[in-house]
Amino acid sequence: MARPIIQFVRRAAKAEKKSVTKKAKAKPKPTIYEVTIPAGVTITVEEGGLVKVKGSKGELSRKFSGAGMSVGKEDNKMIFLTPSKRKKDKAVVGAAQAHLKNMIHGVSEGVVYKMKIVYSHFPMNVKVQGDKLVIDNFLGEKYPRKAPLLKNVNVEIKGQEVTLKGIDKELVSQTAANIEQITKIKGRDLRVFQDGIYITEKDGRKMV
């Protein structure tokens, strides 16, 4: 009876070896996102996932982490890698790729948002005072409305047009949102009262 037992053990060991090999081969490949570094832009990667991007318009830095993400530089490419196959983790790495593209665009070309001052009932007086955009006589109100202007965002007012410039897309877009939000009308018929300051162009993309 010893012989059949030995054969059974050998067959089981062989089957287990095949199973382990099959599992090893089936191991999922990491998700990799790449960003090409254009001429005129310098990127350095520091410890902890801190990435510094420098171009003709200035310099930005951001820390990329989470989702088991690894960040590296290879020749003229930036590499974002995660071994995870979870949709949530892949989304985090995809967002990191998008942020880096925005940083590269900002330091090389700059970010420009345009807004339009609209009024039909009460002429508005719009001006920059320090780190605030001050709006006088909005809907005939006695006290001015004030919108915070974020750091390193330049705001120019010419006639009915407001132009916001900077290198950080998030700061520029948030400043524009602050201005638009502060002139939001509540408690009135919006078909009649359309006064406000509205975003008309986002970095070259016109709003419909």
C-alpha positions, 0 to 999 in steps of 0.5 A: 500500500506504500507505493500508491500513497507515495504516488498520491503525495507526488501528484498532490505536490505537482498539482500544488506547484502548478496552482502556485505557478498559475496564481503567480502568472495571474498576478495583476499588472500595476496601473501606470500613467505617464506625462511627457515633460515638454521642453522648457519645463524642469521637474524634480521629484523629492522624498515623500512624493513631493514634485516641483515643476518649474517653467518660464512663468514660475514654479509650483509644487505638490505632494502626490500620495495615496492609493499606494502610488509611486511617483518617478521620473524617467527621461522626459516622462513622469510616471505615476504607478499603483499596484491596486486595481480598485477603481477608487485608487486608479481614480486617485492616480488619474487625478494626480496625472491631471494635476501634473498636466495643469501644473506644467501648463501653468508654469509654461503658458499661464492660466487665464479666466475671463468674467463679465460684469452684467447689470440692468437695474443698478450700475455696479462699481467693481474694484480691487482693494488689497486681497478683496474684489469690492462690488459697490451698489450691487442691486442698489445695496447700501453695503459693498459685497466683497470676494476674497482674491487668492494668493498669486492671482492677478485681477484686472478690470477693464470696463465690463471685463474682469481678467484673472491670471496666474500659474495655479489653475486651482487658485485661479478657478477658485478665485473666479468662483468666489467672485461669481458666488458673491454676486449670486442673487437670492430671493428674486426673479432671475428672469428679471434680475440677471445682474452679476459677474459671470465666468465667460472663459476658462483658460481659452475655453468659452462658456456657452 
